[in-house]
Amino acid sequence: MAIQANGMFGKTADGREVHSYTLKNSKGMEVEVLDYGCIIRAIRVADKNGKVEDVVLGYDTVEGYEVNDGYLGAAIGRFGNRICKGKFTLDGVEYSLAINNGENALHGGIVGFNQKVWDTKIEGDAIIFTTSAADMEEGYPGNMEVTITYTLSEENGFVLDYKATTDKNTIINLTNHSYFNLSGNPDDSIVKEYIQINADYITETDEGSIPLGNLMPVEGTPFDLRTLTKIGDGINSDHQQIVWGGGYDHNFVLGKDKQMKLAAIVEDKESGRRMTVYTDQPAVQFYTANFLAGVDGKDGAKNNYRGGLCLETQNYPDAPNKPLFPSCVLRPGDLYHYTTEYRFDII
């Protein structure tokens, strides 16, 4: 394993320097990351014929990440996914968050963790990113310290390890928003790829993608992905949940135990690439790039509608307002800590 500091990738509009780093293993796998938003800019991995290609969407410039919607490759926080009307009550106090998704709060607010330039340290085989968020920043209580550590194993496992502390009772839900396309060709639609998600339930939502508070069985619906299923088979279903989401954009329930578990498998039959996702989080958001609009991506390619898929390991959306959902509260003296691994191999 080796880590290479690539130097300055560019500057933000307000003049902050952004740097690039590459993790490499002896199998030829490479992961390029930025200190801006802890962005996973590229994952280069071989297909069944040994051809190494990039399997995540991204941009060639810092400006691309700043200007375009979609959160490509970025760390998300303080709270990933949606909070209804941007409001929640904690210890009898109602908090109002920045509204940035219709009438709701999404992915941490107007200036979330995806837009911070994180402090960076290389330590052995790991890149360690750290940042802080001030009390009431984007409306969230508590001064928070956050660490995200990236490592790459010799078994082609890319591990994301999240830690956070606070000095005041607050809420937290960190995740990563990478868009994967295992074909290695961003012009290919992910509808031809196959997915398995080990979930018996999703959190049913309203038209605005806010959970109703109940768990909906996947049995007999397009959400039954418990065996490898072609994504295109259900993505255009007339099921109300699919119609409201514009495709898959749903929280799949994995179980409340805090042990590492197999969350999902994605396979691309043509390239032979397989990605297996493990996490100790209670859920994963499966999203099929239903709102990407064909803007310029990397190396002359476009980031197209349904040109990638996200598997965002997380707590449930709107958990602060749903008492039956797993708690998202972080208190002083406690450590928020979870791990996700994206592992790559050949079918």
Secondary structure, 3 states (H helix, E strand, C coil): CEEEEEEEEEECCCCCEEEEEEEECCCCCEEEEECECCCEEEEEEECCCCCEEECECCCCCHHHHHHCCCCCCCEECCECCEEHHHEEEECCEEEECCCCECCEEECCCCCCHHHCECEEEEECCEEEEEEEECCCHHHCCCCEEEEEEEEECCCCEEEEEEEEEECCCEECECEECCCECCCCCCCCCHHHCEEEECCCEEEEECCCCCEEEEEEECCCCCCCCCCCEEHHHCCCCCCHHHHHHCCCEEEEECCCCCCCEEEEEEECCCCCEEEEEEECCCEEEEECCCCCCCEECCCCCEECCCCCEEEEEECCCCHHHCCCCCCCEECCCCCEEEEEEEEEEEC
